[in-house]
Amino acid sequence: MAKRPKPVHQLTAAQFEEMFPHEEACKAYLVARRWPEGVRCPRCGNPKLYDASLYKSFHWQCRNCAPDGYRFSVIAGTIFENTNKPLRDWFKVTHLMLTSKKGMSALQIFRYMGFGSYKTAWYMCHRIRVALTEGDMQKLGGIVEVDETYIGGKDKNRHWDKKSGSGGRGDTGKRRLLVPSNGRGM
């Protein structure tokens, strides 16, 4: 059993190239981060697996899940699943997004990585952002208390027959909503 590597923090470009020089290094890193106690089946958690690396590297088969066995690879059940891009490109895009001071847009990723289409860069950035927020989805759940707010948009953005007609600052046409401190609306 390999020792679980530490999470990668900010690296320079040279350090990234040294740490992940080829696809096999990326797969080995992913295996060590994902299964520090040894590879387990992503479906049932069975540690007794048949190593299918004779046919393809970093592939296994679990005979516990299906009669013919469930074959899976290192990217099964991750954001990298069902993609044609190499794992090294995914790591590079993730590194670029996380280490740039103000983040990196999909258009910047598209230009920098030289992908064939903007859609590919957008897809990768979207999947990475979703993976980064998976554990934090409950942060804004529950009752949110607000003292006072105004609901409605600007008059100039309304349809011509819905405008209030007042061009000044008087009546904004917005509805005032007061929320009591117990969190229930009126």
ABEGO torsion letter per residue (X at the ends): XBBBBBBBBBBBAAAAAAABABAAAAAAAAAAAABAAEBBBAAAGBABBBBAAAABBGBBBBAAABAAEBBBBAABGBAABGBABBAAAAAAAAAAAAABAAEBBAAAAAAAAGBABAAAAAAAAAAAAAAAAAAAAAAABEBBBBABBBBEBBAAABBAAABAGBABABBAGBBBBBBBAAGBBX
